[in-house]
Amino acid sequence: MNQQASALVTAADISRLAGVTRATVSNWRRRHPDFPTPAGGTDTSPTYNLDAVRAWLSARGQLPEDTPADRLRTTLRTHPGDGELALRLLPVVLAAARLDRNESEALPELRVDALLRWVRSAADDGAQDIPGPKEAAYGPEAAGPVRALLRYVVTDGAEAATDVLAERLLEDTGGTGTYLTPRPLADLMARLLTDSAGAFPTSVLDPACGTGSLLAAAASAGATELRGQDVLIAQAAQAAVRLRLSAPESAVTVRAGDSLRSDAFKGLTADAVLCNPPYGVRDWGHEDLAYDQRWAYGVPPKGEPELAWVQHSLAHLAPGGRAVLLMPPAVAERTAGRRIRAQLVRDGALRAVVSLPQGAATPLHIGLHLWVLERPDPQAEAPQTVLLVDAAAENRDLDWAAIGDTVLSAWRPYLAAQGDFAGHPGVADAVPITDLLNEAVDLTPARHIRMTSRETLSPALLARQASELYDRLHQAARDLTDLSANADWPPADDSPRDWRTATVADLLRGGALHLLHTAPAGRRPRSGQPLPRHDSELGGRPALTVADVLENRPASGTEVDLPTGAPLPLIQTSDVLLTETLRVGRPAVARVVDLDEAGYFLGPHLLLFRPDQRRLDPWFVAGFLATEQNVNAAATGTSIVRVDPRRLRVPLLPLAEQQRYGSAFRRLHELRTAARRADQAAEDVTRLLSTGLAGGALLPDGHGSA
């Protein structure tokens, strides 16, 4: 029997296959009686025969050319036990990444017996390094998925191939309470480990490592010994592979298991700990661990699992070692945990609490906290203050550059001041432990900072700042008014225009577009060809980051933001930039490079499209690439949603007509930018005036002087 005929796919798979949204697939099911009938699944989540779906799409002209990622997903779907196979293929990715290009291209063409011998050898070599089944079997039926995987590694790199395998693993394993730490947040947490002299810890432990994002950030910052543990085998295996790909020079040890109940690193003393513990998991072992020696600050109540992770992290540190944990805000105030919080404060183990804006990490509706902890040194004097930072007060739009600046501009001086930190009014303050050790032991930063900032308000300074902000608001409002005047957007004919489109993959093959990408260390660029690394010029060139593109601001990235050991493309005038990952609740953003930005480095997680301007108008390309329907149809992934650039579509229009559309898209871009500036200016002036009025430093308009 042909296994391909028995493959079942979901509506999400069909949307990826056809390059449309999931809503479009739902429409097809309702409106077309000849749409394939479900062959499995449930009423709410049906599955369909892959061959029948392909035939239906092909008959309607809706079946685009498969990408290597599509072929890998399809072959995984056709294999019985595809989730288990995805886990067993992770060592194969790692082995393939170590081959040179000629070996990588030749490997998928081997006969089945030779190919499977290589696969078994690769799996045996990785058995000790990668959690998972130790006696994995690779029969002839695995040859198809292995070939598809190896070809995808050649075209898009080992990290992209790991992402596709991760999609399948996530579907099978779930992982309630386990969320990915976004890269900007992981980088910030890692930077908080740097000591006052600028040195970064050598060894870092993450006891709830997930897929390894925090340890990867630590490696980028300078750690060379990485240890992690995760309760899910699939997560631990991914972490082991990803870390070996992104940090090939580091010593990596990842284990599977429950860190609280079965610590794989019992007795280990690390220089530092980074951790994003599972969220809302009440069955963490309270009854089994009641007399555990790790509870030096008190036995954590059953409803306070995060305080168990805090003490677990401290138990793995040497005296003076530091830990940074991402915590739900309720841990700072819940009644059940006040005795442990009090002891952490009293002993000097809690050094800082930072409140983050909503959306910084999952759960997105909650403003999470960072706790900075330090294992007390018996020979040193205990700190008399705790640094509290309200990074949410001034950073409502998730500008990670601004958030990092707010946090680090408080933490570094506090660390160096040795008790003489002056604080930042309304944002950060060194709060005496005597003020915290009350009945509630509430460590929420906003409640203490806003109470203590009144004394530091300067009426004259606030009045001057308010005048400057009003001037900025007036100018932004004038710009917005000018751009929104005389808008004329005539309707098309009785129905919307219908035009032929081409995928980016088609345009790449025809030479109308070139696609560039700054690949993280250990990952080939999408073209498969190495790009020149301008190491001698690194120090003098800024880099455009994802935040720069999202906020339409000048390049703010530095050498620290760029991966080491990876090719770095230089951007050119009229290049089109698109963010590679999608953010919840925000549309994709495309931007055309200005003349004064030419020669900058392209930062990570950005896609660069270089059009042949004799055939494609840059703003026309940018406008159509970033449309919501286009981006959603090309989106892949679950925990991290990435845009597959080759699936994006562009209408085929004459250049003169492209330029008319390009001019319109450019105008919309300028209008959106002006609106954001006006919104930010209004927010800045109202926040300042509210602070001044409520703090007694400013008087109401028309009140006169007191």
C-alpha positions in Angstrom: 0.0 0.0 0.0 1.2 3.5 -0.7 1.7 5.2 2.6 1.3 8.6 1.0 -2.4 7.8 0.4 -3.0 7.2 4.1 -1.5 10.5 5.3 -3.9 12.7 7.2 -3.6 16.5 7.4 -5.4 19.1 9.5 -7.0 22.4 8.4 -3.8 24.2 9.6 -1.7 21.9 7.3 -4.0 22.6 4.4 -3.7 26.4 4.9 0.1 26.1 4.8 0.0 23.8 1.8 -2.2 26.2 -0.2 -0.7 29.4 1.1 -4.0 30.8 2.5 -5.3 31.6 5.9 -7.1 29.0 8.1 -10.3 31.1 7.7 -10.1 30.5 3.9 -9.9 26.8 4.5 -13.0 27.0 6.7 -14.8 28.9 3.9 -13.9 26.2 1.4 -15.3 23.5 3.7 -18.6 25.3 4.0 -19.1 26.6 0.5 -17.7 23.8 -1.7 -19.6 20.6 -1.6 -16.8 18.8 -3.4 -14.3 19.7 -0.7 -12.7 16.4 0.6 -14.7 14.9 3.4 -13.0 14.3 6.8 -11.1 11.0 7.0 -10.4 11.1 10.7 -10.0 13.3 13.7 -13.0 14.8 15.5 -16.0 17.0 14.7 -14.1 20.1 16.0 -10.7 19.1 14.6 -11.2 16.9 11.5 -8.3 15.5 9.4 -8.3 14.9 5.7 -6.7 12.5 3.2 -3.6 14.3 1.9 -3.9 13.0 -1.7 -7.5 14.0 -1.9 -6.7 17.5 -0.6 -3.8 17.9 -3.1 -6.1 16.8 -6.0 -8.8 19.2 -5.0 -6.4 22.1 -4.6 -4.7 21.3 -7.9 -8.0 21.2 -9.8 -8.7 24.8 -8.5 -5.2 26.1 -9.3 -4.6 26.6 -5.5 -1.6 24.2 -5.1 1.6 26.2 -5.2 5.0 24.6 -5.7 6.2 22.8 -2.5 9.0 24.4 -0.5 11.5 22.1 1.2 9.8 22.9 4.5 6.4 21.7 3.0 8.0 18.5 1.7 9.5 17.8 5.1 6.2 18.4 6.9 4.3 16.2 4.4 6.8 13.3 4.7 6.6 13.5 8.5 2.8 13.3 8.2 2.9 10.2 6.0 5.0 8.3 8.5 3.3 6.3 11.2 4.2 7.7 14.6 5.5 10.9 13.1 5.9 12.7 16.5 8.3 10.0 17.7 10.1 10.1 14.4 10.6 13.9 14.7 12.3 13.2 18.1 14.5 10.5 16.6 15.5 12.8 13.7 16.9 15.6 16.0 20.4 13.9 16.3 20.3 13.6 12.5 20.0 17.4 12.2 23.0 17.9 14.4 25.1 15.4 12.4 24.0 17.0 9.1 25.0 20.5 10.4 28.6 19.3 10.8 29.0 18.2 7.2 30.4 20.5 4.5 28.1 21.5 1.7 29.3 18.9 -0.8 28.7 16.1 1.7 25.3 17.5 2.7 24.1 17.6 -1.0 25.3 14.1 -1.7 23.9 12.4 1.4 20.2 12.5 0.4 21.0 10.8 -2.9 22.5 7.7 -1.3 20.7 4.3 -1.6 18.4 3.5 1.2 20.7 1.0 2.9 23.7 3.4 2.8 21.6 6.3 3.9 20.1 4.5 6.9 23.6 3.2 7.9 24.7 6.9 8.1 21.5 7.8 10.1 22.1 5.0 12.6 25.7 6.0 13.1 24.6 9.7 13.6 22.0 8.6 16.1 24.5 6.5 18.0 27.0 9.3 18.1 24.3 11.7 19.6 22.8 9.2 22.0 24.8 10.4 25.0 24.3 14.1 24.2 20.7 14.3 23.2 17.8 13.1 25.5 15.5 10.7 23.9 15.1 7.0 22.9 18.5 5.3 23.1 17.6 2.3 21.0 16.0 4.2 18.1 15.1 2.0 15.0 15.3 3.4 11.5 13.7 1.1 9.0 13.3 1.6 5.3 10.1 3.6 5.9 12.2 6.3 7.5 14.2 7.0 4.3 11.7 9.4 2.8 11.5 11.7 5.9 15.3 11.5 6.3 15.9 12.6 2.7 13.4 15.5 3.1 15.1 16.6 6.3 18.6 16.5 4.8 17.5 18.5 1.8 15.9 21.1 4.0 19.1 21.4 6.0 21.0 22.1 2.8 18.5 24.9 1.6 17.6 26.5 4.9 20.0 25.4 7.6 19.9 23.1 10.6 18.1 25.5 12.9 15.2 25.9 10.4 15.0 22.1 10.1 14.9 21.9 13.9 12.0 24.4 13.9 9.9 22.1 11.6 10.6 19.0 13.8 9.6 21.1 16.8 6.2 21.9 15.3 5.4 18.1 15.3 6.8 17.6 18.7 4.8 20.4 20.2 1.6 19.0 18.7 2.2 15.6 20.4 3.6 16.8 23.8 1.7 19.9 24.6 3.4 21.3 27.6 0.9 23.1 29.9 2.5 26.0 31.7 5.6 25.9 29.6 6.3 28.9 27.4 9.1 30.1 25.2 11.2 33.0 26.5 11.3 35.7 23.8 14.9 36.4 22.6 15.0 40.1 23.7 13.8 39.1 27.2 16.3 36.2 27.3 19.1 38.6 26.4 18.1 41.1 29.1 18.0 38.4 31.7 21.4 37.2 30.7 22.8 40.8 30.8 21.7 41.0 34.4 24.2 38.3 35.3 27.2 40.5 34.3 29.1 41.7 37.4 30.1 45.3 38.2 33.4 44.7 36.4 31.7 43.6 33.2 32.6 39.9 33.5 30.1 37.2 32.6 29.7 33.9 34.5 31.4 30.9 32.9 28.9 28.2 33.9 25.1 28.8 33.7 22.3 26.4 34.7 18.7 26.5 33.6 16.6 23.9 35.6 13.5 24.5 33.4 15.3 25.0 30.1 12.5 24.3 27.6 14.1 24.5 24.1 17.2 26.3 25.5 16.5 30.0 24.7 17.9 31.3 28.0 21.0 29.2 27.8 21.5 30.4 24.2 21.4 34.0 25.4 23.9 33.1 28.1 26.2 31.6 25.5 25.9 34.7 23.4 26.9 36.8 26.4 30.0 34.7 27.1 29.1 31.6 29.1 31.0 28.5 28.0 29.5 25.8 30.3 25.7 25.3 29.7 23.6 22.9 31.7 19.8 22.5 31.4 17.1 20.2 32.5 13.4 19.9 31.3 10.6 17.7 32.3 9.6 17.1 28.7 12.0 14.9 26.7 11.0 16.6 23.5 11.9 20.0 24.9 15.2 18.8 26.4 16.2 17.1 23.1 15.5 20.3 21.2 17.5 22.3 23.7 20.5 20.0 23.3 20.4 20.3 19.5 19.8 24.0 19.4 22.5 24.8 21.9 25.1 22.7 20.0 24.1 24.5 16.8 24.2 28.0 18.2 27.1 27.6 20.7 29.4 25.0 19.1 32.3 26.1 21.3 30.4 25.7 24.6 30.3 22.5 26.7 26.6 21.6 26.7 24.8 19.1 29.0 21.0 18.8 28.9 19.0 16.2 30.8 15.4 15.2 30.8 13.5 15.0 34.1 11.7 17.0 36.8 14.2 19.3 38.4 12.3 19.7 41.6 11.6 16.0 42.2 14.6 14.4 40.4 17.4 16.9 40.1 19.8 15.7 37.4 22.5 18.1 38.7 22.2 17.4 42.4 25.3 18.8 44.1 26.3 21.0 41.2 27.4 24.5 42.0 27.0 26.9 39.1 28.2 30.4 38.6 24.7 31.6 37.7 21.2 30.4 37.1 18.7 31.6 34.5 15.1 30.2 34.7 11.6 30.8 33.4 9.8 28.3 35.6 6.6 26.5 34.5 3.6 28.8 35.0 0.7 27.8 37.3 1.8 24.2 37.9 0.4 23.2 41.3 1.4 19.6 41.3 5.1 20.3 41.8 5.9 17.9 44.5 4.9 19.7 47.7 4.0 16.6 49.6 7.0 14.6 48.5 9.6 17.4 49.2 8.4 18.7 52.5 11.7 18.0 54.2 14.0 18.9 51.3 17.3 20.5 52.2 16.8 23.2 49.5 14.2 25.0 51.5 16.6 27.2 53.4 14.1 30.1 53.4 11.0 28.1 54.4 8.9 25.2 53.0 7.1 26.6 49.9 3.3 26.3 50.2 1.5 24.2 47.6 0.2 27.3 45.9 3.7 28.9 45.7 5.6 26.7 43.2 7.6 29.7 42.0 9.2 30.0 45.5 10.3 26.4 45.2 12.1 27.3 42.0 13.6 30.3 43.6 15.1 28.2 46.4 16.1 25.4 44.0 18.1 28.0 42.0 19.8 29.5 45.0 20.8 26.0 46.2 22.8 25.6 43.0 24.8 28.8 43.4 28.1 29.4 45.0 28.2 32.2 47.5 27.9 35.5 45.6 26.5 33.7 42.5 23.5 35.2 40.9 20.2 34.0 39.5 17.6 35.7 37.3 14.1 34.2 37.2 11.0 35.3 35.3 8.0 35.3 37.7 4.3 35.9 37.7 3.6 39.3 39.5 1.4 37.6 42.1 4.5 35.9 43.7 5.5 39.4 44.9 2.3 39.8 47.0 0.5 36.6 47.7 -0.2 36.1 51.4 0.9 32.4 51.4 4.5 33.3 50.4 5.1 36.3 52.6 7.3 34.5 55.2 9.6 33.2 52.5 9.7 36.6 50.8 10.6 38.2 54.1 13.4 35.7 54.7 14.8 36.3 51.2 14.8 40.0 51.8 16.2 39.8 55.4 19.1 37.6 54.3 20.0 39.7 51.3 19.2 36.9 48.8 16.7 39.1 46.9 18.6 41.9 45.2 16.1 43.3 42.7 12.6 43.0 41.4 11.8 44.4 37.9 8.2 44.8 36.6 7.9 44.3 32.8 5.2 45.6 30.5 2.3 43.4 29.5 3.1 41.3 26.4 6.8 40.8 27.3 6.3 37.1 27.5 3.5 34.5 27.7 1.0 34.9 29.4 0.7 38.1 27.4 -2.1 39.7 29.4 0.1 39.8 32.6 3.0 42.2 33.3 5.6 39.7 34.5 8.4 40.3 37.0 12.1 39.6 37.0 13.7 38.5 40.3 17.4 39.0 40.6 18.7 36.8 43.4 22.2 36.2 44.9 23.4 33.4 47.2 24.4 35.2 50.4 28.1 35.2 51.2 28.6 34.4 54.9 31.7 36.6 55.0 30.1 39.6 53.4 27.8 42.2 54.9 24.2 41.7 54.0 22.7 44.4 51.7 20.4 46.8 53.3 18.3 47.6 50.3 16.4 45.9 47.4 16.4 47.6 44.0 12.8 47.9 42.6 12.4 48.9 39.0 9.1 49.7 37.3 10.1 49.2 33.6 6.4 49.0 32.7 5.8 52.7 33.6 7.7 54.1 30.6 7.6 51.2 28.1 4.1 50.4 27.1 4.9 49.5 23.5 7.5 46.7 24.1 10.4 48.7 22.8 13.1 46.2 24.0 15.9 48.7 23.5 14.1 51.2 25.8 13.2 48.4 28.3 16.8 47.2 28.5 18.0 50.7 28.9 15.5 51.4 31.8 16.5 48.2 33.6 20.2 48.2 33.1 20.6 52.0 33.7 19.2 51.3 37.2 20.8 47.9 37.9 24.4 48.7 37.0 24.7 51.9 39.0 22.9 50.1 41.9 25.4 47.3 41.8 28.4 49.6 41.7 27.1 52.1 44.3 27.3 49.8 47.3 24.4 51.4 49.0 24.6 55.0 47.6 22.2 54.5 44.7 20.3 57.7 44.1 17.4 56.2 42.1 15.4 57.3 39.1 12.2 59.2 40.1 9.1 57.2 39.3 11.1 54.4 37.7 13.6 52.9 40.1 14.6 53.1 43.7 16.7 51.3 46.3 14.1 50.5 48.9 15.4 49.8 52.5 14.6 46.3 53.7 13.0 47.8 56.7 10.3 49.4 54.4 9.6 46.0 52.9 9.5 43.9 56.0 5.9 44.8 57.0 3.0 42.5 57.4 2.4 42.0 53.7 6.0 42.0 52.4 4.7 43.2 49.1 7.5 43.5 46.6 5.6 45.0 43.7 7.8 47.7 42.4 5.1 50.3 41.4 3.7 50.4 44.9 7.0 51.4 46.5 8.5 53.6 43.8 5.4 55.8 43.4 5.3 56.3 47.1 8.9 57.3 47.4 9.3 59.5 44.3 7.3 62.5 45.6 10.2 64.0 47.5 12.5 64.0 44.5 10.2 65.9 42.1 11.6 69.2 40.9 8.8 71.7 40.1 11.0 73.9 37.8 12.4 70.9 36.0 9.0 69.3 35.4 7.6 72.6 34.1 10.4 72.9 31.6 10.1 69.3 30.5 6.3 69.8 30.1 6.9 72.8 27.8 9.3 70.8 25.7 6.9 67.9 25.4 4.1 70.1 24.4 6.2 71.6 21.6 6.9 68.0 20.4 3.2 67.1 20.6 2.2 70.2 18.5 4.8 69.4 15.8 3.7 65.8 15.7 0.0 66.8 15.4 0.9 69.2 12.5 2.7 66.5 10.7 -0.2 64.1 11.1 -2.7 66.7 9.9 -0.6 67.5 6.8 -0.3 63.8 5.8 -4.0 63.1 6.3 -5.2 66.0 4.3 -6.7 65.7 0.8 -7.0 61.9 0.9 -8.5 60.5 -2.3 -8.8 56.8 -2.6 -11.2 56.1 -5.4 -13.0 52.7 -5.5 -12.1 50.0 -8.1 -14.8 48.7 -10.4 -17.9 46.9 -9.1 -15.7 44.2 -7.7 -12.1 44.1 -6.4 -9.4 43.8 -9.0 -8.2 40.3 -9.7 -4.6 39.9 -10.7 -2.1 37.2 -11.2 0.5 36.8 -8.5 3.9 35.2 -8.2 5.5 33.8 -5.1 8.7 35.1 -3.8 10.2 31.7 -4.6 9.2 32.4 -8.3 10.7 35.9 -8.2 14.0 34.5 -6.7 14.3 31.9 -9.4 13.7 34.6 -12.1 16.3 37.0 -10.6 13.7 39.8 -9.9 14.4 39.5 -6.1 17.3 38.5 -3.9 16.8 37.3 -0.4 19.3 37.9 2.4 19.2 37.0 6.1 21.5 37.2 9.1 21.7 33.6 10.2 22.4 32.9 13.8 25.7 31.2 14.6 25.7 27.6 13.3 23.0 28.2 10.7 23.5 28.7 7.0 21.9 31.7 5.3 18.8 30.8 3.3 20.6 30.9 0.0 22.9 28.2 1.3 25.9 30.3 0.2 28.3 31.9 2.7 28.2 35.7 2.8 31.3 37.8 3.5 31.9 38.5 7.2 33.2 42.1 7.5 34.9 41.5 10.9 37.4 44.3 10.4 34.5 46.8 10.1 32.3 45.6 13.0 33.1 48.3 15.4 32.1 51.2 13.3 28.8 50.1 11.8 25.4 50.1 13.5 22.9 47.3 12.8 19.2 47.6 12.1 17.3 45.5 14.6 13.7 44.1 14.7 12.7 46.9 17.1 14.1 49.5 14.7 12.0 48.2 11.9 8.8 47.9 14.1 9.2 51.4 15.4 10.6 53.0 12.2 13.5 54.5 14.0 17.2 54.9 13.2 19.5 51.9 13.5 20.2 51.2 17.2 22.0 47.9 17.1 25.6 47.4 18.0 28.1 44.6 17.8 26.6 43.0 20.9 23.3 42.5 18.9 25.0 40.6 16.1 25.8 36.9 16.1 29.4 35.8 16.2 30.7 33.3 13.7 27.9 34.0 11.2 27.8 36.0 7.9 26.5 39.5 8.2 24.9 41.1 5.1 25.1 44.9 4.5 21.9 46.6 3.6 21.6 48.9 0.6 19.3 51.7 -0.4 15.9 50.5 -1.5 16.2 47.1 0.1 12.9 45.9 1.6 13.0 44.7 5.2 10.4 42.5 6.8 10.3 41.1 10.4 10.8 37.3 10.3 8.7 36.5 13.4 5.2 37.7 14.1 4.2 39.3 17.4 0.8 38.6 18.9 -1.7 41.5 18.3 0.6 43.4 16.0 0.7 43.4 12.2 3.8 42.6 10.2 5.9 45.6 9.3 7.9 46.2 6.1 10.3 49.1 5.6 12.3 50.4 2.6 15.9 51.3 3.4 16.7 55.0 3.1 19.9 56.4 1.6 21.4 57.3 5.0 21.0 53.7 6.2 23.0 52.1 3.4 26.0 50.1 4.6 24.5 49.2 8.0 24.5 45.6 9.1 21.3 43.5 8.9 20.3 42.4 12.4 19.0 38.9 13.3 15.3 37.9 12.7 14.9 40.3 9.7 14.3 39.3 6.1 15.9 41.5 3.4 14.4 41.5 -0.1 16.6 43.2 -2.7 14.5 44.0 -5.8 15.8 44.5 -9.3 14.4 48.0 -9.7 14.1 47.6 -13.4 11.4 45.1 -12.8 10.0 45.7 -9.2 9.3 48.9 -7.3 10.6 48.6 -3.7 7.6 50.3 -2.0 5.2 48.2 -4.1 7.0 45.0 -2.9 7.0 46.3 0.7 3.3 47.1 0.7 2.1 43.8 -0.7 4.6 41.6 1.3 3.3 43.0 4.6 -0.4 42.7 4.1 -2.1 40.7 6.8 -3.6 38.0 4.5 -0.2 37.5 2.7 1.8 37.2 5.9 -0.7 34.9 7.7 -0.8 32.5 4.7 3.0 32.3 4.8 3.3 31.9 8.6 4.7 28.7 10.1 5.2 27.5 13.6 3.3 27.5 16.8 5.3 28.7 19.8 7.4 30.9 17.5 5.4 32.1 14.4 7.8 32.8 11.6 7.2 34.0 8.1 8.3 31.6 5.3 9.4 34.3 2.8 9.2 32.1 -0.2 5.5 31.6 0.2 4.7 35.4 0.1 3.0 36.6 -3.0 3.3 39.7 -5.1 1.0 40.8 -8.0 2.4 40.8 -11.5 1.8 44.4 -12.7 3.7 46.7 -15.2 6.4 48.8 -13.5 4.5 52.1 -14.0 1.5 50.7 -12.2 3.7 49.2 -9.5 5.1 52.7 -8.9 1.6 54.2 -8.4 0.8 51.5 -5.8 4.3 52.0 -4.3 3.7 55.7 -3.9 0.4 54.9 -2.1 2.0 52.4 0.2 4.8 54.8 1.0 2.2 57.5 1.9 0.5 55.0 4.2 3.8 54.2 5.9 4.5 57.9 6.5 0.9 58.4 7.9 1.3 55.4 10.2 4.7 56.7 11.4 3.3 60.2 12.1 0.4 58.8 14.0 2.7 56.7 16.2 4.8 59.8 16.9 1.8 61.9 17.8 0.4 59.1 20.1 3.8 58.7 21.8 4.1 62.5 22.3 0.6 62.7 23.8 1.4 59.8 26.1 4.7 61.4 27.2 3.1 64.7 28.0 0.1 63.3 29.9 2.2 61.0 32.0 4.6 63.8 33.0 1.7 66.2 33.8 -0.1 63.6 35.8 3.0 62.9 37.8 3.6 66.6 38.4 0.0 67.4 39.4 -0.4 64.3 41.6 3.0 64.9 43.3 2.3 68.6 44.0 5.0 69.9 41.7 2.7 71.4 39.1 -0.4 73.5 39.3 -3.5 73.2 37.1 -3.6 75.4 34.0 -4.9 78.9 35.0 -4.3 78.4 38.7 -1.5 80.9 38.9 1.6 80.6 41.2 1.2 79.6 44.8 
